[in-house]
């Protein structure tokens, strides 16, 4: 009986607050029931809100971060990613994709491709307003449609972007130091020791 009264009290509180709290999407944190007049009004996405993936390039779209390692395609649960590595005039493989397609009608927005990528090349986007009359032309995103600059990543995920860029800078500094030491004939710095596993119970 006490639980029923407590639940009805919460319901009554929310009912009354819905008439007092501001009704703008920006004021959702204050509580209350808010009806968003979509598409004129939109709720702000959380930083790690995930929808369909996109590829990142630093400066030149012809030189994306993706090296066509195929890890994301192998780890993708619904197998919606299709990659073909590019080759040069002599037929030697290049570290970039010639074809990179994602069928967004199959994509389950899980974000595993982002987690699996070791090159910080693929991330989950916030864009969910996609539509079109033909599946194969509209909903199969090719390489050109997937590529977006790092400024887009910084805009939608500023905290993650800062952490990723800081880690990439430190990695570049370590590689530069190792290359300088190798050029000078000194042995490269030893890698850090692996963590000691916890004792077995």
N, C-alpha and C positions, 0 to 999 in steps of 0.2 A: 504493500500500500504506500509506504514511504517513497519507494522508487517511482511509482506512478505519479505521485504528487510532485516529486522532484522533476520528472520529465515534463509534466504539464507546466511547471513553473518556468523551465527553460524555454518552452514553446511560447508561453505568454511574454517572456522577456524579449525574445527575438521579434515577436509580432509588434510590440510597442516600439522597440528600437528602430524598426524599419520605417517608422513614420517620423523619427527624430534625426537619424543619421543622414549625412549628405548623400546624394544620389549620383554623384559623378564617379566614373571609374577610378580617378586618381585618389578618391577618398575611401577606397575599399578597406584600407587598414583600420578605419574607425569603426567598422562593424556595420551591421544592418543589411537588409536585402536590397540589392542594387540590380536594376534592369538596365542592361547596356543596349543602346539603340544601334545595333550592328546593321550595316557597315559604317554608319556615320561615326560611331564610337567603337573603340576596340579596347579590350583589356590589355594592359602592359604584360608582355611575356617575361617569364623568369629567365635569368641568364642562361641556364642550362636546359631551357625548353628545347625539345628536339622534334624536328619534323623530317624533311628529306635532306639527304647529304649534299654537300657541295665541295668542290676542289679548290685549293688555295694556290695562288701564285704570288710571288713577291713583287716583281717588277714587270716582267714580260709574260703575257699569257701563253706565248709559245714555249716558255720554259717553266712549267709548273713544278711544285715541290714533289709531286707524285713521280716515282721512278718505275712504275709498272711492275712492282714486285709481286703483285697478285695476292698479297696476304689478306687484304680486305675482302676480295672475292671468295677466297677459300673459307674465311671465317663467317661470312654472311649466312645466317640461318636459312632465309628463303632463296638464296642464290640468285639475287636480282642484279648483281654486278657482273659486267662483261668487259674484259680488258684484253687489248692486243698491244704488245710492245712495238714501238717504232723502230725502224732500222735506217741506216745510212745508205749511201749510194752503192757501197760495197756489200751490203747485206748484213752488216754487223749490227747487233742489237744496241739500241740507245737506251739511256736511262730516262725514258719518258714514254707516256702512252700515246699510241697512234689512235686507238679507239678506247674510249672509256664511256660505257653506257650504263645507266641505272634505270630499271623499269620501276617507276614509282607506284604503279598499281600493285606490285608485289612487295615492295619495301614495307617492312613492319615498324620502321622508325625506332629500332631498338638501340642504335648507337654503337653496336659492336664493331662496325667498320672503323669508327673513330678511335675506339679503345685499342684496336689491333694495329693501327697504322704506326710504324716506328719513325715516320718522317714528318709528322704533323702536317699531313697533306689533305686530309679529309675530315670534315666536321659536319655536325648536324645544324641545319639552317632553321630559321624561324618562320620562313615563308610557307604558309599553308593554303593560300588562295590560288590554287591551280585548277584548271578546268579546260575542257576542250571536247570537240566532237569525235575525234579519232584517237584511239588508244595508242597505236604505234607511232603516230606523229606527234602527239601532244604529251603523252605520259612516259615516253622513253627519253630521258634526258641524256643528251650526248655530251661529249667533252667540252664543246664550246658553251653549252648552256650551263654546265656544272661549274665552270671556272669563274671564280670571283677573287678580287684582290684581298690582301691582308687587311686593308682598311675596313672591309665589310666584317671580317671576323672581329676586329677591334671594336667596331660599333655595336655588334650584338652581344659580344662576350668580353667586355673589357678586362675583367679580373683574370679570366683564363688566358687571354691574349698576353697580358703582362707577364704571367708566370711562364708561359711557353716561350716567349721571346727572351726572358732572362735565362732560362735553361739552355736555349739554343746559343745564346751569346757565350755562356760558360763553356759549353761543349766546343764551340769554335776556338775559344782561347786555349783550351787544352790541346786541341789538334794542332794549333799554330805553335804552341810551345814544344810539342813532341816533334814536329817537323823541324823546328829550329835546332833542337837538341840532336836530331839525327843528322842534320847538315853539318853540325859542328863536331860530329864523331862521338858525342857523349851518349851513353845508354839512355833510352827514354825512361821517364819516371815509372816506377812499379805501380801496377794497378792496385786499388784498395783491396784489402783482404775481404773475402766473403764473410757475411755474418755467421757467427757461430750458431748452429741449430740448438734449439732448447733441449734440455735433457729429456730422455724418454721416461715416461711415468712407469 
